[in-house]
Amino acid sequence: MDAAAVFARLQSLVGDAVSAFTTENTKDPYCRVTPERWHDVARALGDDAELRFDFLQNLTAVDWPKKPGIEVVYHLYSYSLKHSFVV
């Protein structure tokens, strides 16, 4: 499943908890998650039969100097379905 299909499936499961799917100017397509809904999104990513993300490849954070707060970035992979996604 490509990143656009992953995002579409995820959005069908959690609605507006995910947004801003981005493919332009990036090697790794990603979407943004509403912080208050992170647990719902994480559960859907791991539990849904079409997504089954079971491996955390990388966990990092970005501290943008001109923005308040820190963004957390998860690079996920599904061994059984052989696809990846970034949130």
LORORO-866739 format. One record per atom (N, C-alpha, C, O, CB): residue in one letter; atom name; x, y negated, z. Coordinates in pm, whole numbers, plus 50000, padded with zeros to 5 digits. Glycine has a CB too. Example, Ala and Ser with C-alpha at 12.3 -4.5 7.8 and 13.67 -1.06 7.14 Angstrom:
% residues 2
+---------+-------+-------+-------+-------+
: residuo : atomo :    px :    py :    pz :
+---------+-------+-------+-------+-------+
:       A :     N : 51319 : 50569 : 50780 :
:       A :    CA : 51230 : 50450 : 50780 :
:       A :     C : 51320 : 50330 : 50780 :
:       A :     O : 51424 : 50332 : 50846 :
:       A :    CB : 51131 : 50447 : 50905 :
:       S :     N : 51285 : 50225 : 50708 :
:       S :    CA : 51367 : 50106 : 50714 :
:       S :     C : 51290 : 49997 : 50787 :
:       S :     O : 51341 : 49886 : 50804 :
:       S :    CB : 51408 : 50060 : 50572 :
+---------+-------+-------+-------+-------+
END
This chain:
% residues 87
+---------+-------+-------+-------+-------+
: residuo : atomo :    px :    py :    pz :
+---------+-------+-------+-------+-------+
:       M :     N : 50086 : 50117 : 50000 :
:       M :    CA : 50000 : 50000 : 50000 :
:       M :     C : 50091 : 49876 : 50000 :
:       M :     O : 50183 : 49867 : 50081 :
:       M :    CB : 49902 : 50000 : 50124 :
:       D :     N : 50064 : 49783 : 49910 :
:       D :    CA : 50146 : 49661 : 49908 :
:       D :     C : 50097 : 49562 : 50015 :
:       D :     O : 49993 : 49583 : 50078 :
:       D :    CB : 50142 : 49595 : 49768 :
:       A :     N : 50173 : 49456 : 50033 :
:       A :    CA : 50145 : 49361 : 50142 :
:       A :     C : 50008 : 49295 : 50126 :
:       A :     O : 49940 : 49271 : 50226 :
:       A :    CB : 50252 : 49254 : 50147 :
:       A :     N : 49967 : 49265 : 50004 :
:       A :    CA : 49836 : 49203 : 49983 :
:       A :     C : 49724 : 49297 : 50026 :
:       A :     O : 49625 : 49254 : 50085 :
:       A :    CB : 49818 : 49162 : 49835 :
:       A :     N : 49739 : 49425 : 49996 :
:       A :    CA : 49639 : 49525 : 50036 :
:       A :     C : 49637 : 49543 : 50187 :
:       A :     O : 49531 : 49560 : 50247 :
:       A :    CB : 49666 : 49659 : 49966 :
:       V :     N : 49755 : 49541 : 50249 :
:       V :    CA : 49762 : 49550 : 50395 :
:       V :     C : 49689 : 49432 : 50457 :
:       V :     O : 49609 : 49450 : 50549 :
:       V :    CB : 49910 : 49553 : 50443 :
:       F :     N : 49716 : 49312 : 50407 :
:       F :    CA : 49650 : 49193 : 50462 :
:       F :     C : 49499 : 49203 : 50444 :
:       F :     O : 49424 : 49173 : 50537 :
:       F :    CB : 49703 : 49066 : 50396 :
:       A :     N : 49453 : 49243 : 50327 :
:       A :    CA : 49310 : 49255 : 50301 :
:       A :     C : 49245 : 49354 : 50397 :
:       A :     O : 49137 : 49328 : 50451 :
:       A :    CB : 49284 : 49297 : 50155 :
:       R :     N : 49310 : 49467 : 50418 :
:       R :    CA : 49255 : 49568 : 50511 :
:       R :     C : 49254 : 49512 : 50653 :
:       R :     O : 49154 : 49525 : 50724 :
:       R :    CB : 49339 : 49699 : 50506 :
:       L :     N : 49363 : 49450 : 50693 :
:       L :    CA : 49371 : 49393 : 50828 :
:       L :     C : 49264 : 49286 : 50848 :
:       L :     O : 49200 : 49281 : 50953 :
:       L :    CB : 49511 : 49334 : 50853 :
:       Q :     N : 49245 : 49202 : 50749 :
:       Q :    CA : 49144 : 49097 : 50759 :
:       Q :     C : 49004 : 49157 : 50768 :
:       Q :     O : 48917 : 49102 : 50835 :
:       Q :    CB : 49154 : 49002 : 50639 :
:       S :     N : 48981 : 49269 : 50700 :
:       S :    CA : 48850 : 49333 : 50709 :
:       S :     C : 48825 : 49390 : 50849 :
:       S :     O : 48710 : 49405 : 50891 :
:       S :    CB : 48838 : 49444 : 50605 :
:       L :     N : 48932 : 49421 : 50921 :
:       L :    CA : 48920 : 49478 : 51055 :
:       L :     C : 48911 : 49371 : 51165 :
:       L :     O : 48837 : 49388 : 51261 :
:       L :    CB : 49038 : 49568 : 51083 :
:       V :     N : 48987 : 49262 : 51150 :
:       V :    CA : 48994 : 49163 : 51259 :
:       V :     C : 48949 : 49023 : 51218 :
:       V :     O : 48955 : 48930 : 51298 :
:       V :    CB : 49136 : 49156 : 51310 :
:       G :     N : 48905 : 49008 : 51095 :
:       G :    CA : 48850 : 48880 : 51049 :
:       G :     C : 48948 : 48765 : 51058 :
:       G :     O : 49062 : 48774 : 51011 :
:       G :    CB : 48730 : 48846 : 51129 :
:       D :     N : 48902 : 48656 : 51118 :
:       D :    CA : 48982 : 48533 : 51123 :
:       D :     C : 49095 : 48536 : 51225 :
:       D :     O : 49158 : 48433 : 51251 :
:       D :    CB : 48894 : 48417 : 51152 :
:       A :     N : 49122 : 48651 : 51285 :
:       A :    CA : 49238 : 48663 : 51373 :
:       A :     C : 49368 : 48659 : 51294 :
:       A :     O : 49474 : 48631 : 51349 :
:       A :    CB : 49230 : 48793 : 51454 :
:       V :     N : 49359 : 48685 : 51164 :
:       V :    CA : 49476 : 48675 : 51075 :
:       V :     C : 49445 : 48573 : 50967 :
:       V :     O : 49331 : 48557 : 50924 :
:       V :    CB : 49512 : 48814 : 51013 :
:       S :     N : 49550 : 48504 : 50923 :
:       S :    CA : 49533 : 48400 : 50820 :
:       S :     C : 49666 : 48370 : 50754 :
:       S :     O : 49768 : 48429 : 50788 :
:       S :    CB : 49473 : 48271 : 50881 :
:       A :     N : 49662 : 48278 : 50661 :
:       A :    CA : 49782 : 48223 : 50597 :
:       A :     C : 49873 : 48331 : 50540 :
:       A :     O : 49994 : 48329 : 50562 :
:       A :    CB : 49859 : 48139 : 50695 :
:       F :     N : 49813 : 48427 : 50466 :
:       F :    CA : 49896 : 48528 : 50401 :
:       F :     C : 49986 : 48459 : 50300 :
:       F :     O : 49937 : 48381 : 50217 :
:       F :    CB : 49808 : 48637 : 50331 :
:       T :     N : 50115 : 48485 : 50305 :
:       T :    CA : 50214 : 48414 : 50224 :
:       T :     C : 50304 : 48511 : 50151 :
:       T :     O : 50360 : 48603 : 50211 :
:       T :    CB : 50298 : 48321 : 50311 :
:       T :     N : 50316 : 48492 : 50020 :
:       T :    CA : 50408 : 48571 : 49938 :
:       T :     C : 50510 : 48483 : 49868 :
:       T :     O : 50615 : 48532 : 49824 :
:       T :    CB : 50331 : 48653 : 49836 :
:       E :     N : 50480 : 48355 : 49856 :
:       E :    CA : 50567 : 48265 : 49782 :
:       E :     C : 50692 : 48228 : 49862 :
:       E :     O : 50686 : 48206 : 49982 :
:       E :    CB : 50492 : 48139 : 49744 :
:       N :     N : 50805 : 48222 : 49791 :
:       N :    CA : 50932 : 48181 : 49849 :
:       N :     C : 50974 : 48264 : 49971 :
:       N :     O : 51036 : 48212 : 50063 :
:       N :    CB : 50925 : 48036 : 49889 :
:       T :     N : 50939 : 48392 : 49971 :
:       T :    CA : 50980 : 48478 : 50081 :
:       T :     C : 51005 : 48618 : 50030 :
:       T :     O : 50935 : 48667 : 49941 :
:       T :    CB : 50873 : 48479 : 50192 :
:       K :     N : 51105 : 48682 : 50085 :
:       K :    CA : 51135 : 48821 : 50050 :
:       K :     C : 51033 : 48914 : 50114 :
:       K :     O : 50999 : 49018 : 50058 :
:       K :    CB : 51278 : 48858 : 50095 :
:       D :     N : 50985 : 48877 : 50232 :
:       D :    CA : 50892 : 48959 : 50308 :
:       D :     C : 50759 : 48887 : 50323 :
:       D :     O : 50749 : 48794 : 50403 :
:       D :    CB : 50951 : 48995 : 50446 :
:       P :     N : 50656 : 48928 : 50248 :
:       P :    CA : 50524 : 48866 : 50265 :
:       P :     C : 50478 : 48880 : 50410 :
:       P :     O : 50508 : 48979 : 50477 :
:       P :    CB : 50421 : 48931 : 50170 :
:       Y :     N : 50406 : 48780 : 50457 :
:       Y :    CA : 50365 : 48781 : 50597 :
:       Y :     C : 50232 : 48710 : 50614 :
:       Y :     O : 50183 : 48643 : 50523 :
:       Y :    CB : 50472 : 48714 : 50686 :
:       C :     N : 50174 : 48727 : 50732 :
:       C :    CA : 50055 : 48652 : 50769 :
:       C :     C : 50072 : 48599 : 50910 :
:       C :     O : 50160 : 48643 : 50984 :
:       C :    CB : 49926 : 48739 : 50757 :
:       R :     N : 49988 : 48506 : 50945 :
:       R :    CA : 49988 : 48450 : 51080 :
:       R :     C : 49875 : 48512 : 51160 :
:       R :     O : 49772 : 48550 : 51105 :
:       R :    CB : 49974 : 48295 : 51076 :
:       V :     N : 49896 : 48520 : 51291 :
:       V :    CA : 49799 : 48579 : 51382 :
:       V :     C : 49760 : 48476 : 51486 :
:       V :     O : 49846 : 48406 : 51541 :
:       V :    CB : 49855 : 48708 : 51449 :
:       T :     N : 49631 : 48465 : 51515 :
:       T :    CA : 49585 : 48380 : 51624 :
:       T :     C : 49638 : 48440 : 51754 :
:       T :     O : 49607 : 48555 : 51785 :
:       T :    CB : 49427 : 48369 : 51626 :
:       P :     N : 49719 : 48365 : 51830 :
:       P :    CA : 49783 : 48423 : 51949 :
:       P :     C : 49687 : 48494 : 52045 :
:       P :     O : 49719 : 48600 : 52099 :
:       P :    CB : 49856 : 48315 : 52025 :
:       E :     N : 49570 : 48436 : 52065 :
:       E :    CA : 49474 : 48495 : 52159 :
:       E :     C : 49420 : 48629 : 52110 :
:       E :     O : 49364 : 48705 : 52189 :
:       E :    CB : 49358 : 48398 : 52183 :
:       R :     N : 49436 : 48658 : 51983 :
:       R :    CA : 49383 : 48782 : 51924 :
:       R :     C : 49492 : 48883 : 51892 :
:       R :     O : 49466 : 48984 : 51827 :
:       R :    CB : 49304 : 48750 : 51798 :
:       W :     N : 49617 : 48856 : 51937 :
:       W :    CA : 49729 : 48943 : 51902 :
:       W :     C : 49702 : 49088 : 51940 :
:       W :     O : 49733 : 49178 : 51861 :
:       W :    CB : 49855 : 48895 : 51970 :
:       H :     N : 49646 : 49114 : 52057 :
:       H :    CA : 49622 : 49253 : 52098 :
:       H :     C : 49526 : 49325 : 52004 :
:       H :     O : 49546 : 49442 : 51973 :
:       H :    CB : 49568 : 49258 : 52241 :
:       D :     N : 49422 : 49256 : 51957 :
:       D :    CA : 49328 : 49315 : 51861 :
:       D :     C : 49399 : 49349 : 51730 :
:       D :     O : 49378 : 49455 : 51672 :
:       D :    CB : 49210 : 49219 : 51835 :
:       V :     N : 49481 : 49256 : 51685 :
:       V :    CA : 49554 : 49276 : 51559 :
:       V :     C : 49653 : 49391 : 51574 :
:       V :     O : 49661 : 49477 : 51486 :
:       V :    CB : 49628 : 49147 : 51518 :
:       A :     N : 49728 : 49394 : 51682 :
:       A :    CA : 49827 : 49500 : 51704 :
:       A :     C : 49759 : 49637 : 51710 :
:       A :     O : 49811 : 49734 : 51654 :
:       A :    CB : 49905 : 49475 : 51833 :
:       R :     N : 49646 : 49644 : 51776 :
:       R :    CA : 49573 : 49770 : 51785 :
:       R :     C : 49526 : 49816 : 51646 :
:       R :     O : 49537 : 49934 : 51613 :
:       R :    CB : 49451 : 49756 : 51880 :
:       A :     N : 49476 : 49723 : 51566 :
:       A :    CA : 49431 : 49757 : 51431 :
:       A :     C : 49549 : 49803 : 51345 :
:       A :     O : 49537 : 49900 : 51270 :
:       A :    CB : 49362 : 49636 : 51366 :
:       L :     N : 49661 : 49735 : 51356 :
:       L :    CA : 49779 : 49774 : 51278 :
:       L :     C : 49827 : 49915 : 51311 :
:       L :     O : 49870 : 49988 : 51222 :
:       L :    CB : 49893 : 49675 : 51303 :
:       G :     N : 49818 : 49953 : 51435 :
:       G :    CA : 49865 : 50085 : 51475 :
:       G :     C : 49762 : 50195 : 51465 :
:       G :     O : 49796 : 50309 : 51433 :
:       G :    CB : 49914 : 50079 : 51613 :
:       D :     N : 49636 : 50164 : 51491 :
:       D :    CA : 49533 : 50267 : 51502 :
:       D :     C : 49457 : 50295 : 51373 :
:       D :     O : 49405 : 50405 : 51355 :
:       D :    CB : 49436 : 50229 : 51606 :
:       D :     N : 49449 : 50198 : 51283 :
:       D :    CA : 49370 : 50219 : 51162 :
:       D :     C : 49436 : 50323 : 51072 :
:       D :     O : 49556 : 50318 : 51048 :
:       D :    CB : 49352 : 50086 : 51087 :
:       A :     N : 49356 : 50417 : 51021 :
:       A :    CA : 49407 : 50528 : 50939 :
:       A :     C : 49470 : 50480 : 50808 :
:       A :     O : 49559 : 50547 : 50755 :
:       A :    CB : 49295 : 50625 : 50908 :
:       E :     N : 49427 : 50365 : 50755 :
:       E :    CA : 49483 : 50314 : 50630 :
:       E :     C : 49609 : 50230 : 50652 :
:       E :     O : 49682 : 50203 : 50556 :
:       E :    CB : 49380 : 50231 : 50558 :
:       L :     N : 49635 : 50189 : 50775 :
:       L :    CA : 49753 : 50107 : 50804 :
:       L :     C : 49861 : 50187 : 50877 :
:       L :     O : 49975 : 50194 : 50831 :
:       L :    CB : 49713 : 49986 : 50889 :
:       R :     N : 49827 : 50247 : 50988 :
:       R :    CA : 49916 : 50334 : 51067 :
:       R :     C : 50060 : 50285 : 51083 :
:       R :     O : 50154 : 50361 : 51059 :
:       R :    CB : 49919 : 50468 : 51006 :
:       F :     N : 50077 : 50161 : 51122 :
:       F :    CA : 50212 : 50112 : 51149 :
:       F :     C : 50260 : 50172 : 51280 :
:       F :     O : 50201 : 50147 : 51385 :
:       F :    CB : 50217 : 49955 : 51154 :
:       D :     N : 50367 : 50252 : 51272 :
:       D :    CA : 50413 : 50325 : 51389 :
:       D :     C : 50558 : 50295 : 51426 :
:       D :     O : 50615 : 50359 : 51515 :
:       D :    CB : 50398 : 50472 : 51364 :
:       F :     N : 50618 : 50197 : 51358 :
:       F :    CA : 50758 : 50167 : 51386 :
:       F :     C : 50781 : 50016 : 51381 :
:       F :     O : 50744 : 49949 : 51285 :
:       F :    CB : 50850 : 50239 : 51284 :
:       L :     N : 50842 : 49964 : 51486 :
:       L :    CA : 50880 : 49823 : 51491 :
:       L :     C : 51024 : 49814 : 51441 :
:       L :     O : 51118 : 49849 : 51512 :
:       L :    CB : 50867 : 49764 : 51637 :
:       Q :     N : 51041 : 49765 : 51318 :
:       Q :    CA : 51173 : 49754 : 51258 :
:       Q :     C : 51255 : 49642 : 51320 :
:       Q :     O : 51375 : 49657 : 51344 :
:       Q :    CB : 51161 : 49731 : 51109 :
:       N :     N : 51189 : 49531 : 51347 :
:       N :    CA : 51260 : 49415 : 51396 :
:       N :     C : 51163 : 49325 : 51473 :
:       N :     O : 51047 : 49309 : 51433 :
:       N :    CB : 51327 : 49337 : 51279 :
:       L :     N : 51209 : 49271 : 51580 :
:       L :    CA : 51132 : 49174 : 51658 :
:       L :     C : 51224 : 49055 : 51682 :
:       L :     O : 51332 : 49070 : 51739 :
:       L :    CB : 51079 : 49235 : 51794 :
:       T :     N : 51181 : 48940 : 51639 :
:       T :    CA : 51262 : 48820 : 51655 :
:       T :     C : 51170 : 48702 : 51683 :
:       T :     O : 51048 : 48717 : 51687 :
:       T :    CB : 51350 : 48794 : 51529 :
:       A :     N : 51229 : 48586 : 51700 :
:       A :    CA : 51150 : 48465 : 51725 :
:       A :     C : 51218 : 48348 : 51656 :
:       A :     O : 51338 : 48348 : 51631 :
:       A :    CB : 51134 : 48437 : 51877 :
:       V :     N : 51136 : 48247 : 51625 :
:       V :    CA : 51185 : 48126 : 51560 :
:       V :     C : 51146 : 48007 : 51647 :
:       V :     O : 51029 : 47991 : 51682 :
:       V :    CB : 51130 : 48111 : 51415 :
:       D :     N : 51243 : 47926 : 51680 :
:       D :    CA : 51219 : 47803 : 51756 :
:       D :     C : 51240 : 47687 : 51660 :
:       D :     O : 51353 : 47644 : 51636 :
:       D :    CB : 51313 : 47792 : 51882 :
:       W :     N : 51130 : 47635 : 51607 :
:       W :    CA : 51139 : 47523 : 51514 :
:       W :     C : 51163 : 47395 : 51595 :
:       W :     O : 51082 : 47362 : 51681 :
:       W :    CB : 51008 : 47510 : 51427 :
:       P :     N : 51272 : 47324 : 51569 :
:       P :    CA : 51306 : 47205 : 51649 :
:       P :     C : 51198 : 47096 : 51650 :
:       P :     O : 51183 : 47026 : 51751 :
:       P :    CB : 51434 : 47147 : 51597 :
:       K :     N : 51125 : 47079 : 51542 :
:       K :    CA : 51027 : 46971 : 51535 :
:       K :     C : 50885 : 47016 : 51564 :
:       K :     O : 50791 : 46937 : 51551 :
:       K :    CB : 51032 : 46908 : 51400 :
:       K :     N : 50867 : 47143 : 51604 :
:       K :    CA : 50734 : 47194 : 51638 :
:       K :     C : 50734 : 47242 : 51782 :
:       K :     O : 50836 : 47294 : 51830 :
:       K :    CB : 50692 : 47309 : 51541 :
:       P :     N : 50623 : 47227 : 51852 :
:       P :    CA : 50618 : 47281 : 51988 :
:       P :     C : 50601 : 47433 : 51983 :
:       P :     O : 50534 : 47486 : 51894 :
:       P :    CB : 50502 : 47216 : 52068 :
:       G :     N : 50660 : 47501 : 52078 :
:       G :    CA : 50642 : 47645 : 52090 :
:       G :     C : 50742 : 47725 : 52008 :
:       G :     O : 50823 : 47671 : 51933 :
:       G :    CB : 50505 : 47682 : 52048 :
:       I :     N : 50734 : 47856 : 52025 :
:       I :    CA : 50820 : 47952 : 51956 :
:       I :     C : 50730 : 48050 : 51882 :
:       I :     O : 50630 : 48095 : 51936 :
:       I :    CB : 50915 : 48026 : 52056 :
:       E :     N : 50767 : 48083 : 51760 :
:       E :    CA : 50692 : 48182 : 51682 :
:       E :     C : 50761 : 48317 : 51695 :
:       E :     O : 50883 : 48326 : 51681 :
:       E :    CB : 50683 : 48139 : 51532 :
:       V :     N : 50684 : 48421 : 51722 :
:       V :    CA : 50735 : 48557 : 51732 :
:       V :     C : 50708 : 48626 : 51599 :
:       V :     O : 50598 : 48613 : 51544 :
:       V :    CB : 50670 : 48634 : 51852 :
:       V :     N : 50806 : 48701 : 51548 :
:       V :    CA : 50795 : 48766 : 51418 :
:       V :     C : 50816 : 48916 : 51434 :
:       V :     O : 50918 : 48959 : 51488 :
:       V :    CB : 50896 : 48706 : 51317 :
:       Y :     N : 50719 : 48995 : 51388 :
:       Y :    CA : 50726 : 49141 : 51394 :
:       Y :     C : 50738 : 49197 : 51253 :
:       Y :     O : 50655 : 49168 : 51167 :
:       Y :    CB : 50601 : 49199 : 51465 :
:       H :     N : 50841 : 49277 : 51228 :
:       H :    CA : 50855 : 49350 : 51102 :
:       H :     C : 50814 : 49494 : 51133 :
:       H :     O : 50879 : 49563 : 51211 :
:       H :    CB : 51005 : 49341 : 51044 :
:       L :     N : 50706 : 49538 : 51070 :
:       L :    CA : 50648 : 49670 : 51099 :
:       L :     C : 50664 : 49764 : 50981 :
:       L :     O : 50673 : 49721 : 50866 :
:       L :    CB : 50500 : 49656 : 51136 :
:       Y :     N : 50668 : 49895 : 51011 :
:       Y :    CA : 50679 : 49997 : 50907 :
:       Y :     C : 50592 : 50117 : 50944 :
:       Y :     O : 50579 : 50151 : 51061 :
:       Y :    CB : 50827 : 50040 : 50888 :
:       S :     N : 50535 : 50179 : 50842 :
:       S :    CA : 50459 : 50303 : 50862 :
:       S :     C : 50538 : 50417 : 50800 :
:       S :     O : 50553 : 50423 : 50678 :
:       S :    CB : 50315 : 50293 : 50800 :
:       Y :     N : 50588 : 50508 : 50883 :
:       Y :    CA : 50661 : 50624 : 50831 :
:       Y :     C : 50569 : 50715 : 50751 :
:       Y :     O : 50609 : 50766 : 50646 :
:       Y :    CB : 50726 : 50702 : 50945 :
:       S :     N : 50449 : 50737 : 50799 :
:       S :    CA : 50360 : 50830 : 50731 :
:       S :     C : 50307 : 50776 : 50598 :
:       S :     O : 50286 : 50853 : 50504 :
:       S :    CB : 50244 : 50865 : 50821 :
:       L :     N : 50285 : 50645 : 50589 :
:       L :    CA : 50229 : 50586 : 50466 :
:       L :     C : 50333 : 50510 : 50383 :
:       L :     O : 50303 : 50467 : 50272 :
:       L :    CB : 50116 : 50492 : 50502 :
:       K :     N : 50452 : 50494 : 50436 :
:       K :    CA : 50565 : 50433 : 50363 :
:       K :     C : 50537 : 50290 : 50315 :
:       K :     O : 50566 : 50254 : 50201 :
:       K :    CB : 50601 : 50518 : 50243 :
:       H :     N : 50481 : 50208 : 50404 :
:       H :    CA : 50464 : 50067 : 50371 :
:       H :     C : 50507 : 49981 : 50490 :
:       H :     O : 50518 : 50028 : 50603 :
:       H :    CB : 50317 : 50037 : 50331 :
:       S :     N : 50532 : 49853 : 50459 :
:       S :    CA : 50580 : 49761 : 50563 :
:       S :     C : 50499 : 49631 : 50556 :
:       S :     O : 50431 : 49602 : 50458 :
:       S :    CB : 50733 : 49731 : 50547 :
:       F :     N : 50508 : 49555 : 50665 :
:       F :    CA : 50437 : 49428 : 50672 :
:       F :     C : 50500 : 49344 : 50782 :
:       F :     O : 50560 : 49396 : 50876 :
:       F :    CB : 50285 : 49449 : 50698 :
:       V :     N : 50485 : 49213 : 50768 :
:       V :    CA : 50540 : 49118 : 50866 :
:       V :     C : 50426 : 49034 : 50920 :
:       V :     O : 50345 : 48980 : 50844 :
:       V :    CB : 50651 : 49028 : 50802 :
:       V :     N : 50420 : 49021 : 51053 :
:       V :    CA : 50321 : 48934 : 51119 :
:       V :     C : 50394 : 48843 : 51213 :
:       V :     O : 50332 : 48760 : 51280 :
:       V :    CB : 50213 : 49016 : 51195 :
+---------+-------+-------+-------+-------+
END
